[in-house]
Amino acid sequence: MSKHAVLSFSDALRREMHKWGVKVSTIEPSFYKTPMVSQDMILQALEKEWALTSESVKQVYGQQYFEGMKNKGEEIIVSAGENIDEVIDKMIDAIRSKVPNITYTSVPGCRLQILFTLAQYVPTQWLDQMFYSREKKLPKPSQLNA
């Protein structure tokens, strides 16, 4: 939600500042490996939150769900981009350009770039179906398996 709020704010700011000739661009990096997003840090945070979770909620989800989500988190971290300079290059492009783009998106890997680009043009219902089909592969809370 916070990313969407920043994008909406940037859109409003761009429209408001246009009359003064001020250009506003957004830089939208996807997922990159940084000290803030390390595998150890993410897994420690998950473990901490699970430990703080009430027993009634743990019963609804179950240990198997938690372990499956940890594995999914590890997969996501492994697929994160390595070269944060890709994001910096987009920032430099935005600053140097006489006619900057409204949005600069930085996505590591060719496959993800194609998916992100297509997602901008695909109807919402299709995107929902894509997410629903991927969701079938994710672990389900134990109460849904009953």
N, C-alpha and C positions, 0 to 999 in steps of 0.2 A: 504494500500500500504506500509506503513512504516513497518508493521510486516513482510511482504513478503521481503522487502529490507533487514531487519535484518537477516532473515533466509538465504537469498542468500549470504549475506556477511559472515555469520557463516560457510556456506558450503564451500565457497572459502577459508576462513581462515583455516578450518579443513584440507583441501587438501594441502594447502601450508605448514602448520606446521607439517604435518605427517612425513616429512623427518627428522625432529629434535626430533621426538618422543613425540611431544606435542599433546595432545588430546583436541579437542574442542567439546563441547556439547551445545545444545540449550535447554532451559527450556521454554516450551510454556504453560503458564497458560491461561485458558479461562477466564470466567467472574466471579470475586469474589467481594463481598461487601468490600469496603475499604472506608476510609474517602474521598477519591477522587471520589468515585462512589456511592454517596448517592442519594436516591430518590429526596430529596429536591434540591440538587445541579444540577442534570440532568434536573429536571423540570424548575428550575430557568434559566438555560442556554437556554433551548428551548424557554421559554417565552421571554427572552432577544433577541434571534436571530429573533424570529417572529416579535417582535416590531421594529427591525432594518430593516426588509425586506421591499423592495419597494412595493407600492400599486399594481403595475402591476403584480408583482410576486405573491402577496397575492391573486389577482383575479384569476390567473391561477390555483393555488392550492386550494384556498378556506378555510374558517374557519373550515369546517367539516373535511377536510384532516388533518389540524393542530391538531385538537382535537383528531382525531383517532391516529395520530402518538404519541401524548402525552400518550394516553392510552396504546399503544404498548410499549412505553418506560417504563411505570410503570410495565407492565407484565415482561419485560426482567429483570428489577432490582429485582423484587420479586423472580425470578428464579436464581439469582446469588448465587454463593457458599458462605457459611458462614465461612468455616474453611480455612483460608489462610495458615495454617500450612501444608496443603496438598502440596502446592507449595514449601514451605521451605523443606519439607521432600524429594521432588524430587531433590532439590539443594544438599542436604546432600548426597543423594544416588550417584549423579554424582561425587561429590568430593571424596567420600570414595571408589568408585569402582575402581578396578585395570583395568577393561575393561568397561569403561562407555558407555552407549548408545549414539548414535548420537543425539537423541532427547528424551526429557522427556516431556510428555504432562500431564497436570493436569486439569482434567475436573470434576466439582462437579456433583454428582448424577450418578447413574448407567445408566440411560436411555441416558443421554448425552454422557457418556463414550462410549457406544455402537455406537451411531451415529457418533462420531468423529472417532472412529476406522474404521467403515465401509466406511466413506467418503474417507479415504486414498486409498481404493481399488476399489471404484466404478468409472466407466468411467465418465468423465466430463459431457457428454451429460445427463446422468442420474441425476447427481447432479443438473444440470441446470433445468431439469424438476421438480425435487423436490422443488427447490426454486420458480419456476414459479407457481406451484400448491399452495404453501403457500401464494404467492403474491396475489392470488385471494381473500384471506380473509382480506387483508390490505386495508385501505382506499385509494381511488384513487383521484388524483387531479381533481378538479371540471371541468376543461376543457376536461378531458377524459370521464367524465360522460355525456357530452352534446351530 
